[in-house]
Amino acid sequence: MPDTTSESRARPTILVFDSGLGGLTVFREVFAARPDARFVYLADDAAFPYGVMPEEVLVARVTSVIGEAIARHEPDLAVIACNTASTLTLKELRARFAVPFVGTVPAIKPACAQSTSKRVAVLGTQATVTREYTRALIREFAEDCEVVLVGSPRLAAFAEAELAGEPAADADIAAEIAPCFVDRQDKRTDTVVLACTHYPLLLARFRKLAPWPVQWLDPARAIARRVVNLLHTRASAANPPPAPVIVFTSGRAVSPNLIEALAGYGFAWTTQAADGSFDSRPIGP
């Protein structure tokens, strides 16, 4: 059960949700912006990856998992740190729950505004780049930019493996990002939108393997600013906040490499239950 003491309720509780660990890139920025808050990170890794799920199944899944998390943790705000889930489920989530939601959508507007060559790539999951929502953003904000949509079937899994200390080969990553780089009519791609929260986990690899330098646009800081705007009237508690909690829905074992990586984000506890329930236990000794 959530802590309902007066001290606990004086600080906001922020739920950060993703299909896996990609949302850590958003969590990192939100945590930096609101270090006074209590954080619960919910990874629905039992259903990872979301990009291959039928839309109606995904909406039902996310609504159910989020509903259980809201009932248990009573967040003051929820961040859907997943482009695929955001584009499909935010309308349903906002209609069903009173909790404010902050979503994650492809940063096409700022990418086109800052591009000099006016050639932009959107690198996302196959599900995200084929959605009408993404195409509507291009119609509304691309203006005189040429936007190429690149759907990767493997990068999200590569990012999860990278975090677990099992990096993919350079050639495999290079093949996934190669379609982003268009050099035609004396104009090169100069901006790549990271339209999956997993992808910033691979940013160092992207920069190393890119055929020429580009701006890689990660919306995490903009999401953090939105969270701050929505929670700015909340009072901060005088005592230090508790360590953030990470919840896995799969019940999978957490490897030593992943434990170490999660510790770098400040996590000291995880929740693992094969049935999707939320019983806590430490991830370390």
Secondary structure, 3 states (H helix, E strand, C coil): CCCCCHHHHHCCEEEEEECCCCCHHHHHHHHHHCCCCEEEEEECHHHCCHHHCCHHHHHHHHHHHHHHHHHHHCCCEEEECCHHHHHHHHHHHHHHCCCCEECCCCCHHHHHHHCCCCEEEEEEEHHHHHCHHHHHHHHHHCCCCEEEEEEECCHHHHHHHHHCCCCCCHHHHHHHHHHHCCEECCEECCEEEEECCCHHHHHHHHHHHCCCCCEEECCHHHHHHHHHHHHCCCCCCCCCCCCCEEEECCCCCCCHHHHHHHHCCCCCEEEECCCCCCCEEECCC
